[in-house]
């Protein structure tokens, strides 16, 4: 860890997203922010992250129709309580003069001055609220210097402006519980208007998301009941009379409070039941747990600081790859089939709100309601229901020191076959859907591990291509940025046509113009700010002969690299036959469970065969027609090395991953890919957020994951008695689930047949 005490803390408030802080990291053990050269951290400032102080993407998921300042916004209109420091009073003694100033617009209401530190001078809720004669001049100066927001300042002698002397020697960021970020030692907030009277030495930055002076705190954390522990303030002691009794209505329930304000104790009952209570001594608050209220009485806030659910706004970003994204994040709502997530009105009639929305408004967009990522994992056949059969007597396992090959050869009969060191590579994810640093990290990490990366349909980023010598170039319906000059790049080692992806085959994609940055425009050969539209299918490639002719041209230009097709699991056997007839050397099969940055809900939730039976069917058909030259790649919802092994046992020759790769470089599964507010910097074009990715560090993390996967594939191959991962087959797996046996054709592990 390196510190540079001479530099200011660089803070970049992303657009309606987290505070991005350079050269700082979060220490999980000490629970503190610490200086670390080269690191970048994203801090929550909407107040709702489940992983405070770190951002988890919750800011991007607020219901747009909710009244509690939603969707959450970081920008303000520039109006404040006061932009001019108020001159309060002057202290004079022994020929010394001290003028005290207060800037109400940046006061964080921390209570340092009015509470224990100097309540002889500063008074809360009284006028005048300052008595300069209540303490020694040096003591007053000491307390003013401790003001975390810089709202209190002073001038000595006949100076007319507040003193701006540096109070702190080194850069620090402290987290004030239930309040704000305390920034000390010099800071610079990029892109934010500095309020009049705001110094550059220290400040309090908003954590609750409700300040009217963002990014600065104005004390609203108190009034909006912001708490790190998510408890709800039911009453404050000063709101009680001498009896200490009061009834509060909340969520349609009457809460009876009996308290002793002097002893700072309280009991809370509702509907004849006692509730757990915590006392916050700092703010003199009586708090209850909203989760307990929901568990006991079945009610919860839908909007507000304790909202129990949230729905992502309508996305407008295109494909994010073919694998993964099918896990439900804790606290999110599951999607009702054929309807947008979170719209179920009851268990009896789960589609009523969706029907009423369509009846009232019709279709707001051409494709209907949109969503992101893959279907929830609970709706899919589970890899965990397949068990691996290892060798022992009839078959013998290999010794731990015996070598195992994990090489994958794609296009063995080609002039330039592609050889990977492991049967796992990074799937198609577009530059535009992903940030530039994310694409570079993925490319570099795959290269370190000796494997490849796919370009995605959004064109080929030169810098990404330069970092990987096993590069798969995808040609999609829009032909974004297509050029034979790219094909001549020696790093282009395979080329495939995109037929579809599991979450939205049969319809086009759309990247809105506000996300088409100059570099994206260059890569895709568009105008800056022009919408990037992908048609549902190729306009000039229709027949087998059309694709075959194009493929032969690609082989000629590239010197004979493998040519493939990426298809989703629809009419599996017919589509595979089309690819074979069009001279394919490899097929990437994307099953239900594959993700996208944005897809119409009616597509994502209702199309594609799940990956597990899709792979089994594909292998059976390829073997049936004797297409031994075809390399079959499985993608869509595969996460872990055990998933990869089982896919190869089912019949895949290799695996393409997206979600696992993204998580390895820093993705936190916020499922905010469709909002341009990704808190990890992976799926965004916001420069402040993209800066969160350290390319070299993230690349090494991906390489570590891939190499670890390679090692575990070797371990299991030895356990099954194989000298190569290519030897995995259906005799190496079984299932106890009759339905899984029916879906895949693998042997049933029970006694009684079905």
C-alpha positions in Angstrom: 0.0 0.0 0.0 1.3 3.4 -1.0 0.3 6.8 0.3 0.8 10.2 -1.2 0.0 12.8 1.4 0.7 15.7 -1.0 -2.1 14.9 -3.4 -5.7 15.8 -3.0 -8.3 13.1 -2.8 -9.8 12.8 -6.3 -13.6 12.3 -6.2 -15.6 11.7 -9.3 -19.4 11.7 -8.8 -20.7 9.5 -11.6 -23.9 10.6 -13.3 -26.7 9.4 -11.0 -24.4 6.8 -9.6 -21.8 6.2 -6.9 -18.9 8.4 -5.7 -15.9 7.1 -7.5 -12.7 7.8 -5.4 -9.3 7.3 -6.8 -6.3 5.9 -4.9 -8.4 4.5 -2.1 -9.6 1.0 -1.3 -12.0 -0.6 1.2 -10.4 -2.8 3.8 -12.8 -5.6 4.6 -11.1 -6.6 7.8 -10.8 -3.1 9.3 -14.0 -1.8 7.7 -12.2 1.4 6.7 -11.3 3.2 3.6 -7.5 3.4 3.2 -5.2 5.1 0.7 -3.9 2.7 -1.9 -2.1 4.0 -5.0 -3.8 2.8 -8.2 -6.9 1.5 -6.6 -10.4 2.9 -7.2 -13.5 2.4 -5.1 -17.2 3.1 -5.8 -19.0 4.4 -2.7 -22.8 4.3 -2.3 -24.5 7.7 -2.3 -28.1 6.7 -2.8 -28.3 5.4 0.7 -29.7 2.0 -0.2 -26.9 -0.3 -1.0 -27.0 -3.6 0.8 -23.2 -3.6 0.9 -22.6 -0.1 2.4 -20.4 1.8 2.1 -19.7 0.2 -1.3 -22.2 0.6 -4.2 -24.1 -2.5 -5.3 -26.1 -1.0 -8.1 -29.3 -0.4 -6.1 -29.4 3.2 -7.4 -30.2 1.9 -10.8 -33.2 -0.1 -9.7 -35.6 2.3 -8.1 -39.2 2.3 -9.4 -39.6 5.3 -11.6 -43.2 5.9 -10.4 -42.3 5.9 -6.7 -42.8 9.2 -4.7 -39.7 8.9 -2.6 -37.4 11.0 -4.9 -37.2 8.1 -7.4 -35.6 7.2 -9.6 -32.6 8.4 -7.5 -30.8 11.3 -8.9 -27.4 12.7 -8.1 -27.9 16.1 -9.7 -29.4 19.2 -8.1 -30.9 22.3 -9.5 -28.3 24.5 -7.9 -30.6 26.1 -5.4 -29.6 25.8 -1.8 -30.6 27.1 1.6 -27.9 29.7 1.4 -24.8 30.0 -0.8 -23.3 32.8 1.3 -21.5 32.2 4.6 -23.4 33.9 7.4 -21.3 36.1 9.8 -22.5 35.1 13.2 -20.6 37.0 15.9 -17.3 38.4 16.9 -15.2 37.5 19.9 -12.8 40.0 21.4 -10.4 39.7 24.3 -6.9 40.8 25.0 -6.7 42.6 21.7 -7.7 39.4 19.8 -10.6 39.2 17.5 -12.3 36.1 16.1 -15.1 36.3 13.6 -17.2 33.1 13.3 -18.9 32.2 10.0 -21.6 29.6 9.3 -22.4 28.3 5.8 -25.9 26.7 6.2 -25.8 25.3 2.7 -23.1 22.8 3.6 -23.8 22.2 7.3 -24.0 18.4 7.8 -25.9 18.6 11.1 -23.2 16.4 12.7 -23.9 17.9 16.1 -20.2 18.3 17.0 -20.6 21.9 17.9 -24.0 21.9 19.6 -23.7 18.6 21.5 -20.8 17.5 23.7 -17.9 19.4 22.2 -18.8 23.0 22.9 -22.4 23.4 23.9 -21.5 26.4 26.0 -21.0 28.3 22.7 -23.2 26.7 20.1 -26.9 25.9 20.8 -29.3 23.7 18.8 -32.7 25.2 17.9 -32.2 28.5 19.6 -31.7 32.1 18.4 -29.1 33.4 18.7 -27.5 30.0 18.5 -23.9 31.2 19.1 -22.5 32.8 22.2 -18.8 33.5 21.5 -18.2 34.5 25.1 -19.0 31.0 26.3 -15.5 29.6 25.9 -11.8 30.4 25.4 -10.9 31.6 21.9 -8.5 28.7 21.3 -11.2 26.2 22.3 -13.6 27.8 19.9 -11.1 27.5 17.1 -10.4 23.9 18.0 -14.1 22.9 17.7 -14.5 24.9 14.5 -11.6 23.0 13.0 -13.4 19.7 13.9 -16.5 20.6 12.0 -16.6 17.8 9.4 -18.4 19.7 6.7 -16.4 22.9 6.8 -19.6 24.9 7.5 -18.1 26.5 10.5 -15.1 28.7 9.7 -13.4 31.7 11.3 -11.3 34.7 10.5 -8.8 36.2 12.9 -8.1 39.9 13.4 -9.5 42.2 10.8 -9.6 39.6 8.0 -12.9 39.8 6.1 -12.9 36.2 4.7 -13.0 32.9 6.5 -9.7 31.2 7.2 -8.9 28.5 4.6 -5.8 27.2 6.3 -5.3 23.4 5.9 -6.5 21.7 9.1 -5.5 18.1 8.2 -2.0 16.9 7.2 -2.9 13.8 5.2 -5.8 12.6 3.0 -8.4 10.5 4.9 -12.0 9.4 4.3 -14.0 8.4 7.4 -17.5 7.0 7.5 -19.7 8.6 10.0 -22.3 6.0 11.0 -25.8 6.9 9.9 -24.6 10.2 8.5 -22.0 11.1 5.8 -18.5 10.6 4.4 -16.0 12.7 6.2 -13.3 13.8 3.7 -10.2 15.3 5.1 -6.7 16.5 4.1 -7.5 18.1 0.8 -10.0 17.0 -1.9 -11.3 17.8 -5.3 -14.8 16.9 -6.5 -14.6 16.8 -10.3 -17.5 18.1 -12.2 -19.4 19.4 -9.2 -20.2 23.0 -8.5 -18.4 24.2 -5.4 -20.7 26.0 -3.1 -19.7 29.5 -1.9 -17.9 29.1 1.4 -16.9 25.5 0.6 -13.2 25.0 1.3 -10.9 22.4 -0.2 -9.5 20.9 3.0 -12.4 18.9 4.4 -16.1 18.3 3.7 -19.0 16.0 4.5 -20.3 14.2 1.5 -23.9 12.9 1.3 -24.5 9.2 1.9 -28.2 9.1 2.4 -29.1 10.3 -1.1 -31.4 13.0 0.1 -29.2 16.0 0.4 -30.3 19.0 -1.7 -26.7 20.0 -2.1 -25.3 16.8 -3.5 -22.5 15.7 -3.5 -22.3 17.6 -0.2 -24.3 16.7 2.9 -26.9 19.1 4.2 -28.1 17.1 7.2 -31.0 15.4 5.5 -29.8 12.0 6.7 -31.5 12.8 10.0 -34.8 13.9 8.6 -35.0 11.0 6.1 -34.2 8.5 8.9 -31.1 7.2 7.1 -29.5 4.3 9.0 -26.7 1.9 8.1 -28.5 -0.9 9.8 -31.8 -0.1 8.0 -33.7 0.2 11.3 -36.7 2.5 11.2 -36.9 5.5 13.6 -40.3 5.3 15.1 -39.9 8.3 17.4 -37.3 10.6 18.9 -37.2 11.1 22.7 -37.6 14.9 22.3 -40.9 14.2 20.6 -42.4 12.6 23.7 -44.1 14.4 26.6 -43.4 13.9 30.2 -45.4 10.6 30.3 -43.2 9.1 27.6 -46.2 7.6 25.9 -47.2 8.0 22.3 -49.0 6.2 19.5 -47.4 6.3 16.0 -49.1 5.3 12.8 -46.9 3.6 10.2 -47.8 1.3 7.4 -51.4 1.3 8.6 -50.4 -0.1 12.0 -50.6 1.6 15.4 -47.3 1.4 17.3 -47.6 2.1 21.0 -44.5 3.6 22.6 -43.8 3.7 26.3 -40.4 5.3 27.1 -38.3 7.0 29.7 -36.6 9.9 28.0 -34.3 10.5 30.9 -33.1 6.9 31.2 -33.2 6.5 27.4 -35.2 3.3 27.5 -38.3 2.4 25.5 -40.8 -0.4 24.7 -42.8 -0.7 21.4 -45.9 -2.8 20.9 -48.1 -3.4 17.9 -51.2 -5.6 17.6 -50.4 -7.0 21.1 -46.9 -8.0 20.2 -43.6 -6.6 21.6 -41.1 -5.5 19.0 -37.3 -5.4 19.2 -36.0 -1.9 20.0 -32.7 -0.3 19.6 -31.9 3.1 21.0 -29.7 5.5 19.0 -28.0 7.7 21.7 -26.4 10.0 19.1 -29.8 11.2 17.8 -31.9 10.1 20.8 -34.0 7.9 18.5 -36.2 4.8 19.3 -35.9 2.4 16.3 -37.6 -0.8 15.2 -36.7 -3.3 12.5 -38.7 -3.1 9.3 -37.9 -6.7 8.6 -39.5 -7.8 11.8 -42.6 -5.7 11.0 -42.8 -7.4 7.6 -42.3 -10.9 9.2 -45.0 -10.4 11.9 -47.6 -8.3 10.1 -46.9 -8.8 6.4 -46.5 -5.2 5.5 -43.5 -3.2 4.3 -42.6 0.1 2.7 -42.8 0.0 -1.1 -41.1 3.4 -1.3 -38.9 5.2 1.1 -35.7 4.4 3.0 -36.8 0.9 4.0 -38.4 -0.2 0.8 -38.3 -4.0 0.5 -38.2 -4.3 -3.2 -37.3 -2.4 -6.4 -37.7 -2.7 -10.1 -35.1 -1.7 -12.7 -36.1 1.0 -15.1 -36.6 0.3 -18.9 -33.2 -0.4 -20.4 -31.8 0.5 -23.8 -28.5 -1.2 -24.1 -27.8 -4.1 -26.4 -26.2 -7.6 -26.1 -24.1 -8.4 -23.1 -22.9 -11.9 -24.2 -24.2 -15.4 -24.3 -23.5 -16.9 -20.9 -24.8 -16.2 -17.4 -26.8 -13.6 -15.7 -29.5 -16.0 -14.5 -29.2 -15.5 -10.8 -31.7 -13.6 -8.7 -30.1 -11.0 -6.5 -31.1 -11.0 -2.9 -34.0 -8.6 -2.3 -35.0 -8.5 -6.0 -38.4 -9.6 -7.2 -38.8 -12.6 -9.5 -40.4 -12.1 -12.9 -43.8 -13.4 -13.5 -43.9 -15.4 -16.8 -44.9 -13.2 -19.8 -44.9 -10.1 -17.5 -42.4 -7.6 -16.3 -40.6 -8.3 -13.0 -42.3 -7.1 -9.9 -45.7 -6.8 -11.5 -47.5 -9.7 -9.8 -50.5 -8.4 -7.9 -51.3 -11.6 -6.0 -50.5 -15.2 -6.0 -54.0 -15.9 -7.3 -53.8 -13.5 -10.2 -50.1 -12.9 -10.8 -50.5 -11.2 -14.2 -53.3 -8.8 -13.4 -51.2 -5.6 -13.2 -49.4 -6.5 -16.4 -52.7 -7.0 -18.1 -54.1 -3.7 -16.8 -50.9 -1.9 -17.8 -51.3 -3.1 -21.4 -55.0 -2.3 -21.3 -54.4 1.2 -20.1 -51.3 2.2 -22.1 -50.8 -0.4 -24.9 -47.2 -0.9 -25.9 -44.9 1.9 -24.8 -42.1 0.5 -26.9 -42.1 -1.7 -30.0 -40.9 -4.8 -28.1 -42.9 -4.2 -24.9 -41.4 -4.2 -21.5 -37.7 -4.7 -21.3 -35.3 -6.4 -18.8 -31.7 -7.4 -18.5 -29.5 -10.5 -17.9 -30.9 -14.0 -18.0 -33.9 -15.8 -16.5 -33.8 -16.6 -12.8 -31.7 -19.6 -12.1 -34.5 -21.3 -10.3 -36.5 -21.6 -13.5 -33.8 -23.8 -15.2 -32.6 -27.4 -15.0 -29.8 -27.4 -12.5 -26.2 -28.5 -13.2 -26.2 -29.6 -9.5 -28.7 -32.4 -10.4 -26.0 -34.0 -12.5 -23.4 -36.1 -10.6 -19.9 -37.1 -11.9 -19.0 -40.7 -11.8 -15.3 -41.1 -10.9 -13.1 -44.2 -11.4 -11.9 -46.6 -8.7 -11.8 -50.4 -9.6 -13.4 -51.3 -12.9 -11.9 -48.0 -14.1 -8.7 -46.8 -12.5 -8.1 -43.1 -11.7 -4.7 -41.5 -12.6 -2.1 -40.7 -10.1 -2.0 -37.0 -9.0 1.3 -36.4 -10.8 0.2 -37.9 -14.2 -0.2 -35.2 -16.9 -3.6 -34.3 -18.3 -4.1 -32.4 -21.5 -6.7 -29.6 -21.5 -6.0 -28.4 -25.0 -8.9 -27.5 -27.2 -8.5 -27.7 -31.0 -11.1 -25.8 -33.0 -11.2 -26.5 -36.7 -8.7 -29.4 -36.8 -9.0 -29.7 -40.6 -8.5 -26.0 -41.2 -5.2 -24.5 -42.6 -5.0 -22.4 -39.4 -6.6 -24.5 -36.6 -7.1 -22.6 -33.3 -5.4 -24.3 -30.3 -6.4 -23.1 -26.8 -4.6 -24.2 -23.6 -7.9 -24.9 -21.9 -11.4 -25.7 -23.1 -12.8 -22.4 -21.7 -12.8 -19.0 -23.4 -14.6 -15.6 -23.0 -17.8 -15.4 -24.9 -19.2 -12.6 -27.1 -19.8 -9.3 -25.2 -19.8 -6.0 -27.2 -17.8 -2.9 -26.7 -20.7 -0.6 -26.0 -22.4 -3.0 -23.7 -19.1 -3.3 -21.8 -16.7 -0.5 -21.0 -13.3 -0.2 -22.8 -11.3 -1.2 -19.6 -13.6 -4.2 -19.2 -13.0 -5.4 -22.7 -9.2 -4.9 -22.4 -9.1 -6.7 -19.0 -11.0 -9.7 -20.4 -8.8 -9.9 -23.5 -5.6 -9.6 -21.5 -6.7 -12.0 -18.8 -7.7 -14.7 -21.4 -4.3 -14.3 -23.1 -2.4 -14.8 -19.9 -4.3 -18.0 -19.4 -3.7 -19.1 -22.9 -7.2 -18.9 -24.2 -9.4 -16.7 -26.4 -12.0 -13.9 -26.3 -14.9 -13.2 -28.7 -15.4 -9.7 -30.0 -19.2 -9.5 -29.6 -21.5 -8.1 -32.3 -20.5 -4.4 -31.7 -17.4 -4.5 -33.8 -13.8 -5.2 -33.0 -11.9 -2.9 -30.6 -8.3 -2.5 -31.9 -6.8 -2.4 -28.4 -8.7 -5.5 -27.4 -7.6 -7.4 -30.4 -4.0 -6.5 -29.9 -4.0 -8.1 -26.4 -5.1 -11.6 -27.5 -3.6 -14.0 -30.0 -6.6 -16.3 -29.9 -9.2 -13.8 -31.0 -12.7 -14.8 -32.2 -14.3 -12.2 -34.5 -18.1 -12.2 -34.6 -20.0 -11.0 -37.6 -23.6 -10.1 -36.7 -26.6 -8.9 -38.7 -25.6 -5.2 -38.6 -22.0 -5.9 -39.7 -20.8 -3.2 -37.3 -17.3 -2.1 -38.3 -16.8 -5.1 -40.6 -13.6 -4.8 -42.7 -11.3 -7.3 -44.4 -8.5 -5.3 -42.8 -9.6 -6.7 -39.5 -9.6 -10.2 -40.9 -6.0 -9.7 -42.0 -4.9 -9.1 -38.4 -2.9 -12.2 -37.4 -4.5 -12.2 -34.0 -7.9 -13.0 -35.6 -7.9 -16.8 -35.1 -11.5 -17.7 -35.7 -14.6 -16.0 -37.2 -18.2 -16.8 -36.6 -21.6 -15.6 -37.8 -24.2 -14.6 -35.1 -27.5 -16.3 -35.7 -28.9 -15.5 -32.3 -28.5 -15.4 -28.6 -30.7 -17.2 -26.0 -32.3 -14.1 -24.5 -33.5 -12.5 -27.7 -33.2 -14.5 -30.9 -35.5 -13.4 -33.8 -35.5 -9.7 -33.0 -33.1 -6.8 -33.4 -30.9 -5.0 -30.9 -30.7 -1.3 -30.0 -27.9 0.8 -28.5 -29.2 4.3 -27.9 -27.3 7.2 -29.5 -26.4 8.8 -26.1 -24.2 5.8 -25.5 -22.5 5.9 -28.9 -19.3 7.6 -27.8 -16.6 8.7 -30.3 -14.7 5.5 -29.9 -17.8 3.3 -30.2 -18.8 5.2 -33.3 -15.4 4.6 -34.8 -15.4 0.9 -34.0 -19.0 0.5 -35.4 -18.5 2.9 -38.3 -21.4 5.1 -37.1 -21.8 8.8 -36.4 -21.3 10.0 -32.9 -24.6 9.9 -31.1 -26.3 7.8 -33.8 -28.5 5.0 -32.6 -26.9 1.6 -33.3 -29.6 -0.7 -34.7 -29.1 -4.4 -35.2 -31.7 -6.0 -37.6 -33.3 -9.3 -36.7 -31.3 -11.1 -39.4 -28.7 -10.5 -42.1 -30.0 -8.5 -45.0 -27.7 -10.0 -47.7 -27.0 -13.4 -46.3 -30.0 -15.7 -46.5 -29.3 -19.1 -48.0 -26.8 -21.8 -47.2 -24.9 -20.8 -50.3 -24.8 -17.1 -49.3 -23.1 -18.0 -46.0 -20.9 -20.6 -47.6 -19.6 -18.1 -50.2 -18.9 -15.5 -47.5 -17.2 -18.1 -45.3 -14.9 -19.1 -48.2 -13.9 -15.4 -48.7 -13.1 -15.1 -45.0 -10.9 -18.3 -45.2 -9.1 -16.9 -48.2 -8.4 -13.5 -46.5 -7.4 -15.0 -43.2 -5.3 -17.8 -44.5 -7.7 -20.5 -43.4 -9.0 -19.8 -39.8 -12.0 -21.8 -38.5 -15.4 -20.5 -39.4 -18.3 -21.0 -37.1 -21.9 -20.1 -36.2 -23.2 -18.8 -32.9 -26.8 -20.0 -32.5 -29.3 -20.0 -29.7 -31.2 -23.2 -28.8 -34.3 -22.9 -31.0 -34.7 -25.5 -33.8 -31.5 -27.1 -32.7 -31.1 -29.9 -35.2 -32.3 -27.9 -38.2 -30.1 -24.9 -37.3 -27.1 -27.2 -36.8 -27.6 -28.8 -40.2 -27.8 -25.3 -41.8 -24.5 -24.5 -40.2 -22.9 -27.7 -41.3 -24.1 -27.2 -44.9 -22.7 -23.7 -44.8 -19.2 -25.2 -44.1 -19.0 -24.5 -40.4 -16.0 -25.7 -38.4 -17.5 -24.9 -35.0 -20.8 -24.1 -33.4 -21.4 -22.0 -30.3 -24.7 -23.1 -28.8 -26.4 -20.6 -26.4 -29.0 -22.2 -24.3 -31.8 -20.7 -22.1 -29.9 -19.1 -19.2 -27.7 -17.1 -21.5 -27.9 -13.4 -20.7 -28.1 -10.0 -22.4 -27.7 -6.4 -21.4 -31.3 -5.8 -22.5 -34.0 -7.9 -23.9 -37.8 -7.7 -24.4 -39.3 -9.7 -21.5 -41.6 -11.6 -23.8 -38.4 -13.0 -25.5 -36.1 -13.5 -22.5 -38.8 -15.3 -20.5 -40.4 -17.4 -23.2 -37.8 -18.5 -25.8 -34.9 -21.0 -26.1 -34.3 -24.5 -24.9 -32.3 -24.7 -21.6 -28.6 -25.2 -22.0 -28.4 -28.7 -20.5 -30.9 -30.5 -22.8 -29.8 -28.3 -25.7 -26.2 -29.5 -25.4 -27.3 -33.1 -25.2 -29.5 -32.8 -28.3 -26.8 -31.0 -30.2 -24.2 -33.7 -29.5 -26.6 -36.5 -30.4 -27.4 -34.9 -33.7 -23.8 -34.1 -34.6 -22.8 -37.7 -33.9 -25.9 -38.9 -35.9 -24.9 -37.1 -39.0 -21.2 -37.9 -38.6 -20.0 -34.3 -38.5 -16.9 -35.2 -36.5 -15.1 -32.1 -37.7 -17.6 -29.8 -35.8 -16.3 -28.4 -32.5 -19.3 -27.9 -30.2 -19.1 -25.0 -27.7 -21.7 -24.7 -24.9 -22.7 -21.4 -23.4 -25.5 -20.0 -21.4 -25.6 -20.1 -17.6 -22.4 -21.9 -17.0 -20.5 -20.5 -14.0 -18.1 -22.9 -12.2 -15.5 -25.5 -13.2 -17.9 -28.3 -12.2 -20.5 -26.8 -14.7 -17.8 -26.8 -17.4 -16.9 -30.4 -16.7 -20.5 -31.6 -16.8 -21.1 -29.7 -20.1 -18.1 -31.5 -21.6 -19.5 -34.8 -20.3 -22.8 -34.1 -21.9 -21.0 -33.6 -25.3 -19.6 -30.1 -25.5 -16.0 -29.9 -26.6 -15.5 -26.6 -24.8 -17.3 -23.8 -23.0 -17.7 -20.0 -23.5 -18.3 -17.9 -20.4 -19.5 -14.4 -19.9 -20.9 -13.9 -16.4 -18.1 -15.8 -14.6 -15.5 -13.8 -16.6 -17.2 -10.5 -15.7 -17.4 -11.4 -12.0 -13.7 -12.3 -12.1 -12.7 -8.8 -13.3 -15.0 -7.1 -10.8 -18.7 -7.4 -11.6 -20.8 -7.4 -8.5 -23.9 -8.8 -10.1 -25.8 -5.6 -9.6 -27.9 -6.5 -12.6 -27.8 -2.8 -13.7 -26.2 -3.5 -17.1 -29.1 -1.9 -18.8 -28.8 1.5 -17.1 -25.3 2.7 -17.9 -24.8 2.9 -14.1 -22.9 -0.3 -13.4 -21.2 0.2 -10.0 -18.2 -2.0 -10.9 -17.4 -0.2 -14.2 -17.9 -3.3 -16.3 -21.1 -2.5 -18.2 -21.1 1.2 -18.6 -19.8 4.0 -20.8 -19.7 6.5 -17.8 -16.0 7.5 -17.7 -16.0 7.8 -13.9 -17.4 4.4 -13.4 -15.3 2.7 -16.1 -12.3 4.1 -14.2 -13.1 1.6 -11.4 -11.5 -1.1 -13.5 -7.7 -1.5 -13.1 -7.0 -3.4 -16.4 -3.8 -5.2 -15.2 -5.2 -6.2 -11.9 -8.6 -7.3 -13.3 -6.8 -9.2 -16.1 -4.8 -11.1 -13.6 -7.9 -12.0 -11.6 -9.5 -13.5 -14.7 -6.3 -15.4 -15.5 -6.3 -16.7 -12.0 -9.9 -17.9 -12.4 -9.3 -19.5 -15.7 -6.1 -21.2 -14.5 -7.9 -22.5 -11.4 -10.6 -23.8 -13.6 -8.0 -25.6 -15.8 -6.5 -27.1 -12.7 -9.8 -28.4 -11.4 -10.6 -29.8 -14.8 -7.3 -31.7 -14.7 -8.1 -33.0 -11.2 -11.5 -34.4 -12.2 -10.1 -35.8 -15.5 -7.6 -37.9 -13.4 -10.4 -38.9 -11.0 -12.4 -40.3 -14.0 -9.3 -42.0 -15.5 -8.8 -39.6 -18.4 -5.5 -38.3 -19.8 -7.3 -35.5 -21.6 -10.3 -33.3 -21.0 -11.4 -34.3 -24.5 -12.1 -37.8 -23.1 -15.0 -36.7 -20.9 -18.3 -38.4 -22.0 -21.8 -39.3 -20.9 -20.5 -42.4 -19.1 -18.9 -40.1 -16.6 -22.2 -38.6 -15.4 -25.5 -39.8 -13.9 -28.5 -38.2 -12.3 -30.9 -39.1 -9.5 -33.6 -36.9 -11.1 -35.8 -38.8 -13.5 -36.7 -35.5 -15.3 -33.0 -34.7 -15.9 -32.5 -38.2 -17.3 -35.4 -37.6 -19.7 -34.0 -34.2 -20.7 -30.5 -35.4 -21.4 -30.5 -39.1 -22.0 -27.9 -39.7 -19.4 -28.1 -42.7 -17.2 -30.5 -42.6 -14.3 -28.9 -43.3 -10.9 -31.9 -44.9 -9.2 -32.9 -48.6 -8.9 -36.4 -48.4 -10.4 -36.6 -47.3 -14.0 -39.1 -44.7 -15.3 
